[in-house]
Protein backbone atom coordinates (compact mmCIF):
# COMPACT_ATOMS: atom_id res chain seq x y z
CA UNK A 1 0.00 0.00 0.00
CA UNK A 2 1.51 3.30 -1.03
CA UNK A 3 0.94 6.75 0.37
CA UNK A 4 0.98 8.08 3.91
CA UNK A 5 0.05 5.88 6.84
CA UNK A 6 -3.58 6.24 7.95
CA UNK A 7 -4.66 8.12 11.06
CA UNK A 8 -5.82 6.10 14.07
CA UNK A 9 -9.63 6.35 14.30
CA UNK A 10 -9.45 6.49 18.12
CA UNK A 11 -6.41 8.68 18.87
CA UNK A 12 -6.12 10.76 15.68
CA UNK A 13 -2.35 10.18 15.43
CA UNK A 14 -0.47 8.79 12.43
CA UNK A 15 -0.15 5.02 12.55
CA UNK A 16 3.04 3.02 12.00
CA UNK A 17 3.39 0.75 8.98
CA UNK A 18 4.31 -2.86 9.74
CA UNK A 19 3.40 -6.44 8.99
CA UNK A 20 2.12 -9.52 10.78
CA UNK A 21 3.47 -13.01 10.23
CA UNK A 22 1.86 -16.35 11.00
CA UNK A 23 3.26 -19.86 10.88
CA UNK A 24 2.00 -22.37 8.37
CA UNK A 25 1.63 -26.11 9.00
CA UNK A 26 5.34 -26.70 8.34
CA UNK A 27 6.42 -23.99 10.82
CA UNK A 28 7.45 -21.44 8.16
CA UNK A 29 6.53 -17.81 8.65
CA UNK A 30 3.96 -16.58 6.13
CA UNK A 31 2.18 -13.29 5.51
CA UNK A 32 -1.59 -13.38 6.08
CA UNK A 33 -3.79 -13.17 2.98
CA UNK A 34 -7.27 -11.76 2.55
CA UNK A 35 -9.46 -14.26 0.63
CA UNK A 36 -12.75 -13.19 -0.91
CA UNK A 37 -16.00 -14.79 0.22
CA UNK A 38 -16.90 -16.84 3.27
CA UNK A 39 -14.46 -19.44 4.64
CA UNK A 40 -15.11 -22.87 3.14
CA UNK A 41 -13.55 -25.84 4.89
CA UNK A 42 -11.72 -28.38 2.75
CA UNK A 43 -8.86 -28.25 0.29
CA UNK A 44 -5.20 -29.04 0.90
CA UNK A 45 -4.66 -26.56 3.77
CA UNK A 46 -8.00 -26.78 5.54
CA UNK A 47 -9.80 -24.10 3.50
CA UNK A 48 -10.80 -23.82 -0.15
CA UNK A 49 -9.15 -20.89 -1.89
CA UNK A 50 -8.96 -22.00 -5.53
CA UNK A 51 -10.58 -19.49 -7.87
CA UNK A 52 -10.96 -16.84 -5.16
CA UNK A 53 -9.23 -13.45 -5.25
CA UNK A 54 -6.38 -13.24 -2.75
CA UNK A 55 -4.49 -10.17 -1.53
CA UNK A 56 -1.62 -9.87 0.95
CA UNK A 57 -2.77 -8.19 4.18
CA UNK A 58 -1.11 -4.88 5.11
CA UNK A 59 -1.30 -3.63 8.69
CA UNK A 60 -0.76 -0.40 10.62
CA UNK A 61 -0.40 0.03 14.40
CA UNK A 62 -1.24 3.05 16.52
CA UNK A 63 1.77 4.02 18.67
CA UNK A 64 -0.56 5.43 21.33
CA UNK A 65 -3.36 2.87 21.83
CA UNK A 66 -1.92 -0.15 19.91
CA UNK A 67 -5.00 -0.46 17.64
CA UNK A 68 -4.26 -2.43 14.45
CA UNK A 69 -5.86 -1.58 11.10
CA UNK A 70 -5.74 -4.12 8.28
CA UNK A 71 -6.01 -3.44 4.56
CA UNK A 72 -5.95 -5.73 1.52
CA UNK A 73 -5.05 -3.45 -1.40
CA UNK A 74 -5.27 -4.53 -5.02
CA UNK A 75 -1.84 -5.63 -6.28
CA UNK A 76 0.00 -3.04 -8.36
CA UNK A 77 -0.47 -3.76 -12.05
N, C-alpha and C positions, 0 to 999 in steps of 0.2 A: 504494500500500500504506500503510495507516494503522497507527498504533501505534509503539512504540519501535523503533529500529534493532536488528537482531539482534546477537548476540555472535559474534565470530570463533571458529570451531571450533578453530583452532590456538593463538591467543594469549589468548583469553578476555577481550578488550577490546571495547567497543562499537564497531560499525562505523559508517562515515560514509555517509549516503544520497547518491546521485548518479545519473547517467544516462550511457549510452553512445550515441553517434551513429555512424551509418555513412553512406556516400554511396550514393545509388541510381545507376542508369545515366545519369541526366541531370546528375549532380554535386550534386544537392540533398542536404542532410543529412536523414536519417530515423532514427526510433527503431526499434531492433530489435523484432521481434514473435516470440512463441512460437506455432508452428503445430502443431496436434495431428497425430499420426501420422507415419509415415516420410516423408522427402523424396521427392517424385515429380517427376522432370524433365518439362518441358513447360510449357505455358501461356504467357502473354504475357511474363512476367518471368523465365523459366527454370525455374520450379517451379509445380506445380499447388497452388492454395490454395482454390479455389472449394469451398464447402460444408464447409470445415474450421473448427473453432473457432480464433480468433486472439486473443491477449492481448498487450498491450504489455509488454515486459520491463522489470523494475525491478532496479537493481543497488545493491549496497553494497560498500564498500571498507574493508579493515582499515588503519588508520593506522600500524600497527606492521609487519606483514609484507606488505602490499599485496594480500592475497588478495581476490578478487572473488567475491561470492555473487550469483546471479541468481534472481529469482522472477518468476512470471507469474500474478499474482492475478486472480481473477474481477473483471470490471468492477463498479463500484458500481451497484446497481439504482436 
